[in-house]
């Protein structure tokens, strides 16, 4: 009767595969769960994070594009890398992506911290103190880490494709995820241009507020009502 998609991008992809679905598809953005309050920043030191950092959050699988992110980070001037770590958070997924090997092969093992899976309190703390979130995915149906980071006032570097531009909004620096030099330039700007960083950070919480489970619930209920009413009308004929 009705199809609910979690982004305009997903709805477009669905319509490309099944054109007959377009008229029945409604876009309902997910919300984001409220993470616990961030812990004392001293936690970061116990995790080996002793300076500002770029944060990556995601399951380690090919579509997350971690290999190009690490390559872009490694291509930054050594002075920048000495000032800003790359912190990688996420459990292993499919495809054999190994963060430790990527860092080693790129020669930046000493400037990369690999956290694996972390609990919600640790995740909230890592978001809250990050200079920026870097999520240059090749594809996302939505992109929840963007919203989680923005809810902490953190700007994001992300891809100019799939759902990511519509989620990041004005808090995002968009890059071609296949272009390592574009990812590198985006990182450099967010790390070194304080005025630009502040401008994106100033939009972060406002952007995150667009994605609430209360709103998603209201819109989902409305879709159910719409579908039921259509069935009533068909039976009435």
CORVENRA-V836426 format. One record per run of one state. SS is the DSSP state (2 for helix, 1 for strand, 0 for the rest). FROM is the first residue (numbers start at 1). LEN is the number of residues. Records with the same first field share a line. If there is no record, write none. Layout:
SS: FROM-LEN, FROM-LEN
//
This chain:
0: 1-2, 6-2, 18-1, 28-14, 47-6, 58-2, 61-1, 65-1, 75-3, 84-1, 90-2, 93-6, 106-3, 117-3, 129-3, 136-8, 152-4, 160-4, 176-4, 193-1, 209-4, 237-1
1: 3-3, 25-3, 53-5, 60-1, 85-5, 92-1, 112-5, 132-4, 156-4, 172-4
2: 8-10, 19-6, 42-5, 62-3, 66-9, 78-6, 99-7, 109-3, 120-9, 144-8, 164-8, 180-13, 194-15, 213-24
//
